[in-house]
C-alpha cells in the first residue's frame, strides 16, 4: 500500500472516530440532525470524487509537425523527421504530422510520422 492510500485510510478513520465521539455526546434529536447534514456533505463529496475518477488521466498538449527536412542516419542510429514522444511522458492530446521530409536509416530506425516510446 502506498503512502497516499495509507494517508486516506488514516484520515477517514480519524474522521469516523471524531464523528462517533461527537454524536455520542448529543441528544438523539440533535444527533439525527448532525448525521443528516454530514451524510449530505459526504454524498456530494463522493459524487465529486466519482466524476473526477471518470474523467480519466490528464492528456498532454496538442502537437503539430509539418514541413520538416530530410534526415539520414548511418551505423545503427535513428533518423527522425516527424515526432517522437518519450514513453515516460503523458501521451499528447492530438498529433498532426504532415509534409515531413524523408527519413533514412542504415541499420537503425527511421521515423517520418509519430512514435511514442
N, C-alpha and C positions, 0 to 999 in steps of 0.2 A: 504494500500500500504506500503510495507516495505521500509527501508531506501535505500537499493541498487537500487531498481527500481526508487525511487524518485530522487536519485543522477543521474541516467542515463538520466531521463527526463530533469533534470535541465541542465546538461552539453550539451545535444542535443539542447535544446532551446537556450542556450548561443551560441553554435557554429553556429546555423542558423542565429541568430541575428548579430553576428560578420561578417559572410559571406555576409549577405544582406547589412550591412553597408559598407563593403569594395567594393562590386560590385557597390554600388550607386555612388561612387566617381570615378569610372573608365569609360573610353570611351566604347562605345558599342563593338568595336572590341576586346579591351583588356579584358572586362568583359566576352565576349564569350570564350576567351582562358582560362581564370581562371576557369570559370564554367565547361569547358570540363575536365580540369585536376582534379578539385575537384570531379566531378562525377565519374571519373575513379577510384580515390582513395577510394571513398565511396563504389563503386561497389565491389572492391577487398576486402575491409573490411567486407562487408555484406556476401560475399561468404565464408570468413573465419569463421564468426560467425555461418553461416548456417551449415558448416561442423562440427564445434565444437559441436553444438547442436545435430547433427545427431549421433555423436559418442556414446551418452548415458552416463549414470553415470559411475564413476570410479569403478573398481572392486577391491576387496581385494586380498590378497596374496593367493597362492595355499596352500592347507593343505593336508598332508598325515599322516594317523594314521594306525599303524599296530602293531601286537604283544603285545597287552595290556593284563594286568592280569584280575583277577576276581574282581567284585565289588558287595557288599551286603549292602543293606540299610534296616533298620527297623524303624517302627514308623512314617511312612509318609515322609521319606527322599527321596533322589534321588541317584540312583546308575548309574554311567556312566563309560563305558569302551571305548566309541567312542569319538565323538567330539561334543561339544555344543557351538554354536556361539551366543553371546548376540543379541537380536533383535535390539538393538540400533546401531549396527555396520554395515558397508557395508558387503554385502554377500561375502563370499570367492570366489575367481576365480574358482577353481576347487577343489573338495573334493574327496579324495580317502581313504576309510576305509576298511581294510581287516584284517582277522585273529584276530579279537578282542575277548577278553575274555567274559565270561558270566557276565551279569548284572542282579541282582535280587533285587527287591524292595518289601517290605511287607507294603502295604498301601501307597506307594508313586509311583514314576515313575522310570523306568529303560530304559537305552539307550545303545545300543551297536553299533550304526551306527552314523548318522549325524542328528542333530536337530538344528534349529535356532529359538531362542526365548524362 
